[in-house]
Amino acid sequence: MKSENQLKEEVTKQIRRMKQAEEDRPTLLRQTVYLGTLGLLFVVPVIVGAYVGQWLDGLVPGYSMRWTLSLIVLGVGIGAMSVYLNVRE
């Protein structure tokens, strides 16, 4: 049989684990901030790609959307990769 001291140690250890689990539980605010961060990680590269592409297309005479579309697609790829890497952590 376990001694009284071992039983007290196990109970104290379990109480500490329960308190830690309660503190680590995600709140609504924490989840909202996390989802907002993921949204920014995806959207910012797309917007930067659109602006830079439009600027490069403006340098070329005539009507062209080649750079704009290419850099938007590149921004989507970079944004998706950054969201994936962030979620994987």
C-alpha positions in Angstrom: 0.0 0.0 0.0 1.1 3.5 -0.6 2.1 5.6 2.4 0.2 8.6 3.4 3.0 11.0 2.1 3.0 9.4 -1.3 -0.8 9.8 -1.5 -0.6 13.5 -0.5 2.1 14.1 -3.1 0.0 12.5 -5.8 -3.1 14.5 -4.9 -1.1 17.7 -4.8 0.4 16.9 -8.2 -3.1 16.3 -9.6 -4.4 19.6 -8.1 -1.5 21.5 -9.7 -2.3 19.9 -13.1 -5.9 20.8 -12.8 -5.1 24.4 -12.0 -2.7 24.6 -14.9 -5.3 23.1 -17.3 -7.8 25.7 -16.1 -5.3 28.6 -16.7 -4.3 27.2 -20.1 -7.9 26.9 -21.3 -8.5 29.2 -24.3 -10.9 32.0 -23.8 -13.1 33.6 -26.4 -10.9 36.7 -26.5 -7.8 34.6 -27.0 -9.4 32.6 -29.8 -10.6 35.8 -31.5 -7.2 37.3 -31.4 -5.7 34.1 -32.8 -8.1 34.0 -35.7 -7.6 37.7 -36.4 -3.8 37.1 -36.6 -4.3 34.2 -39.0 -6.5 36.4 -41.2 -3.9 39.1 -41.2 -1.2 36.6 -42.1 -3.2 35.6 -45.1 -4.5 39.0 -46.3 -1.4 41.2 -46.0 0.7 39.4 -48.6 -2.3 39.4 -51.1 -2.8 43.2 -50.6 0.9 43.9 -50.9 1.1 41.8 -54.1 -1.9 43.6 -55.6 -0.4 47.1 -54.9 3.0 46.2 -56.1 1.6 44.5 -59.2 -0.6 47.5 -60.0 2.4 49.8 -59.6 4.5 47.6 -62.0 1.6 47.5 -64.5 1.4 51.3 -64.4 5.0 51.5 -65.5 4.3 49.6 -68.7 2.5 51.6 -71.5 -0.9 50.3 -72.5 -3.4 48.2 -70.5 -1.8 45.3 -68.6 -2.8 43.3 -65.6 0.0 40.7 -65.9 2.0 41.8 -62.8 -1.1 42.5 -60.7 -2.6 39.0 -61.2 0.8 37.2 -60.9 1.6 39.0 -57.7 -1.9 38.4 -56.2 -1.5 34.7 -56.9 2.0 34.8 -55.3 0.5 36.7 -52.3 -2.1 34.0 -51.9 0.6 31.3 -51.9 2.8 33.2 -49.4 -0.2 33.9 -47.2 -1.4 30.3 -47.2 2.1 29.1 -46.4 2.5 31.5 -43.5 -0.9 30.5 -42.0 0.0 26.9 -42.4 3.4 27.4 -40.6 1.7 29.4 -37.8 -1.0 26.8 -37.2 1.6 24.0 -37.2 3.4 25.6 -34.3 
